[in-house]
Amino acid sequence: MSTFKDDSDDLMETNSSQTVEARDFDEAEVLEKAPKTWPKKKRAGKKPKAEKEGDLESRTKINTDGSVQTVNVPKLWRFNHNEIRKALAKMLIVDELPFAFVEREDTWTSGQNLSYMCLIAYFIDDDWKLHKRIINFCPVAGHSGELIGKSVEKCLLEWNLKRVMTVRVDNASSNDMSIKYLKKIFNLWDGCVLNYEFLHMRCAAHILNLVVKYGLKDVNVSVLKVQATVKYVRSSPSRLQKFKSCVVEENITCKGLVCLDIETRWNSTYLMLKTALVFMKAFKNMKTKLSPYTKELIKQPVGGAPDDEDWNKIQSFLPLLEIFYNATLKLSGSRYVTGNTFVEEIYDIGYTIYDCDSDPNDDVKNMTKQMKLKFDKYWANVHKIKILMFIALILDPRNKLKYTEHIVRNSYDVSNSYILCQRIQDTLNSLYDCYAQKVGSSSSNIASTNQSEKGGKEQKKGSNNVSRLRDSFVREIGNDSSSKGMTELENYLGDKLEPSDEDFDILAW
């Protein structure tokens, strides 16, 4: 669930104003010349382009002798606010294109400051197929938590949806209030699972976005210089042509071009920096030969074009940003299950950040120092971590409880790893008992393993950490054997692990 504003009023602002002016100025001239411009001879079986159905409209023409005549003329394009809104809605809902597909980042902020909410439902059908549906796209009176909560409630009631496991939202404080409101309402409905203790799920991709943006603060000047340079190049056809000439002079064979970024989407910033590095020599060429380019950027708040130091900084931290970029793409997928990958992706990021404490590059070290502060805010406190993502990891037959505990023990100290492992096991037992009671199965209480009772180890650091965790886990369990239990849950946890395969389809298992 997310909230955003509508600026479709502004979307076609430039083009619409130009078109209106042209229409008012040229209409009489078009009416006068239209009959003369039509071809006298027509090919058999074909109509001129202007005569195709729907392309003509009737107009009244006053001739020089004062007589009135009705003629067919080509339709003049007119800006239609409602049609543009419908086209945008189709682009987003039917074609499932991202909001970033619209060039303007504030596409949904209108002059009237109308706020909108989008509600997306994910579910698995009886054939174990994952589905994603946009079930509401509606205006809301404001961004307060209770208003958002009431809008969600109203939509769910309209769809007669009363079995909700989680609501995933970003980190806005208003969303915390909306979750509190929804908990009160949902507890009155059927389908309640443990009093909706796990209803609130923070968007992992959004948290990674916050971590990256916090880390980029120290190198923000260099990023802004490159951003200003890219904007300069893409601001007019003539500037772009001059840039292309510099690309040819530097023998850069890349067929692509630099891309603009969107301030609120750090992924686009990564792509902008990545493509800019490809054309770094061309930018340096422009700085040397094109004085208008350097003069224009000196006037900007950044104070000039990027120099060698700026390019070196970007080159040094871009590989780190690539790790975040790939993780964000994976966690943001909507056509495949992502819940069972959260833990590995998040802790892989954490280990990478810790690795950089010993990086010889000061810029990278300072950046990750800031990232660590933001990362620890969400993942260091074992009492506040969202346990449901560990349950999803356990329900992956390649991992189960053994691998989950292995990750925890290698990520926290002895005391914290024991606390987190106990929380995970208690939650697993509670969820199983809740569902077992509904289907009439016997309940179970999974005892703590010997390994979790011993606590964990001090946090390890190194590169390629998730694969190293997996390798150390395989060595630890040796020849994995199966064991039978009293319940389905015990049998599942006691069975051998499935082979670790990236192409494994968890829903088809």
Residue pairs with C-beta under 8 A, 6 or more apart in sequence:
1 117
1 118
1 119
1 120
1 148
1 152
1 167
1 168
1 169
1 175
2 117
2 118
2 169
2 170
3 115
3 116
3 117
3 118
3 140
3 143
3 148
3 172
3 174
4 99
4 108
4 115
4 116
4 117
4 118
5 106
5 108
5 109
5 110
5 113
5 114
5 115
5 116
6 107
6 108
6 109
6 110
6 114
6 115
6 116
6 139
7 104
7 106
7 107
7 108
7 109
7 110
7 111
8 81
8 84
8 85
8 88
8 107
8 108
8 110
9 81
9 110
9 111
9 112
10 104
10 106
10 109
10 110
10 111
11 84
11 88
11 102
11 104
11 107
12 79
12 84
15 79
16 79
19 77
19 78
19 79
20 78
20 79
23 76
23 78
27 76
30 73
30 74
30 76
31 59
31 61
31 71
31 73
32 61
34 71
34 73
34 74
35 71
38 48
38 50
39 48
42 48
49 55
50 56
50 74
51 72
54 75
55 74
55 75
56 72
56 73
56 74
56 75
57 72
57 73
57 74
57 75
58 70
58 71
58 72
59 70
59 71
59 72
59 73
60 68
60 69
60 70
61 68
61 69
61 70
61 71
62 68
62 69
63 69
88 102
88 107
89 137
91 97
91 101
91 102
92 99
92 137
93 134
93 137
99 107
99 108
100 262
100 265
100 268
103 260
105 262
105 263
105 264
105 265
108 116
114 139
115 139
115 140
115 141
115 142
115 143
116 137
116 138
116 139
116 140
117 136
117 137
117 138
117 139
117 140
117 148
117 151
117 152
118 134
118 136
118 137
119 134
119 135
119 136
119 137
119 151
119 152
119 155
120 132
120 133
120 134
120 135
121 132
121 133
121 134
121 135
121 159
121 161
122 130
122 131
122 132
122 334
123 130
123 131
123 133
124 130
124 131
124 507
125 131
128 507
128 508
129 507
130 335
130 336
130 337
130 507
132 334
132 335
135 155
135 159
135 161
136 151
136 155
138 151
138 155
140 147
140 148
140 151
141 147
143 172
143 174
144 174
144 177
145 173
145 174
145 175
145 176
145 177
145 178
145 179
145 180
145 181
146 177
146 178
146 181
148 174
148 175
148 177
148 178
149 177
149 178
149 179
149 180
149 181
149 182
149 185
150 181
152 167
152 178
152 182
153 181
153 182
153 185
156 162
156 164
162 186
162 189
162 190
162 191
163 189
163 190
163 191
164 186
164 191
164 196
164 199
165 193
165 198
165 199
166 198
166 199
166 200
166 201
166 388
167 179
167 182
167 199
167 200
167 201
168 201
168 202
168 203
169 175
169 178
169 179
169 200
169 201
169 202
169 203
170 202
170 203
170 206
171 202
171 203
171 206
171 207
171 210
176 200
179 199
179 200
182 196
182 199
183 195
183 196
183 199
186 192
186 196
186 199
187 195
187 196
193 431
193 434
194 430
194 431
194 434
198 386
198 387
198 388
198 427
200 386
201 386
201 388
202 378
202 386
204 331
204 342
204 345
204 346
204 389
205 328
205 331
205 332
207 378
208 324
208 327
208 328
208 331
208 349
209 265
209 266
209 267
209 328
210 374
211 324
211 349
211 371
211 374
211 375
212 266
212 321
212 324
212 371
213 266
214 370
214 371
214 373
214 374
215 367
215 368
215 370
215 371
215 374
216 223
216 266
216 269
216 367
217 370
218 363
218 366
218 367
218 370
219 313
219 314
219 317
219 363
219 367
221 302
221 310
222 306
222 309
222 310
222 313
222 314
223 269
223 273
223 314
224 301
224 302
225 297
225 302
225 304
225 305
225 306
225 310
226 272
226 273
226 276
226 306
226 310
226 314
227 261
227 269
227 272
228 297
228 300
228 302
228 305
229 276
229 283
229 297
229 305
229 306
230 258
230 259
230 260
230 261
230 272
230 276
231 260
232 239
232 293
232 296
232 297
233 239
233 240
233 243
233 258
234 240
234 258
234 260
239 293
240 257
242 286
242 290
242 293
243 279
243 282
243 286
246 282
246 283
246 285
246 286
246 289
247 254
247 279
247 282
249 282
249 285
250 281
250 282
250 285
252 278
252 279
252 281
252 282
254 278
254 279
256 275
256 278
257 275
258 272
258 275
258 276
258 279
259 268
259 271
259 272
259 275
260 268
260 272
261 268
261 269
261 271
261 272
262 268
262 269
266 324
267 325
267 328
267 329
270 318
270 321
270 322
270 324
270 325
271 325
273 314
273 318
273 321
274 318
274 322
276 283
276 314
277 311
277 314
277 315
277 318
280 311
283 305
283 306
286 293
286 305
287 293
287 294
287 305
293 305
294 304
294 305
297 303
297 304
297 305
298 304
306 314
313 363
316 361
316 363
316 364
317 361
317 363
317 364
317 367
320 352
320 356
320 364
320 367
320 368
323 348
323 349
323 352
324 349
327 345
327 346
327 348
327 349
330 338
330 341
330 345
331 338
331 341
331 342
331 345
332 338
337 506
337 507
339 389
339 392
340 392
340 393
340 395
340 396
340 399
340 506
342 389
342 392
342 393
343 389
343 390
343 392
343 393
343 404
343 407
344 393
344 407
344 466
345 466
346 379
346 389
347 379
347 407
347 411
347 465
347 466
347 469
348 465
348 466
349 375
350 375
350 379
350 411
351 460
351 461
351 462
351 465
351 466
352 463
352 465
353 368
353 371
353 372
353 375
354 372
354 459
354 461
355 461
355 462
355 463
355 465
356 364
356 365
356 367
356 368
357 365
357 368
357 369
357 461
359 365
359 368
378 384
378 385
379 385
382 412
382 416
382 417
382 419
382 420
382 423
383 419
385 420
387 423
387 424
387 427
388 427
390 404
390 408
390 424
390 427
391 424
391 427
391 428
391 431
393 399
393 403
393 404
393 407
394 400
394 401
394 404
394 424
394 428
394 493
396 506
397 492
397 495
397 497
397 498
397 506
397 509
398 497
398 498
398 499
398 500
398 501
398 504
399 497
400 492
400 493
400 497
401 424
401 425
401 428
401 446
401 449
401 493
402 449
402 473
402 477
402 497
403 470
403 473
403 497
404 424
405 421
405 424
405 449
405 451
405 452
406 469
406 472
406 473
406 476
407 469
408 417
408 420
408 421
408 424
408 456
409 417
409 421
409 451
409 452
409 455
409 456
409 457
410 456
410 457
410 459
410 460
410 469
410 472
411 417
411 456
411 459
412 420
412 456
412 459
413 456
413 458
413 459
414 455
414 456
414 457
415 455
416 456
417 452
417 455
417 456
417 457
418 452
418 453
418 455
418 456
421 448
421 452
421 456
422 448
422 452
425 446
425 448
425 452
428 446
428 489
429 444
429 445
429 446
432 443
432 444
432 487
432 489
433 443
433 444
435 441
436 442
436 443
436 444
436 487
437 443
441 487
441 488
442 486
442 487
443 487
444 485
444 486
444 487
444 489
444 490
446 489
446 490
446 493
462 468
470 500
480 496
480 497
481 496
482 494
482 495
482 496
483 494
484 490
484 491
484 494
485 491
485 493
485 494
498 504
498 509
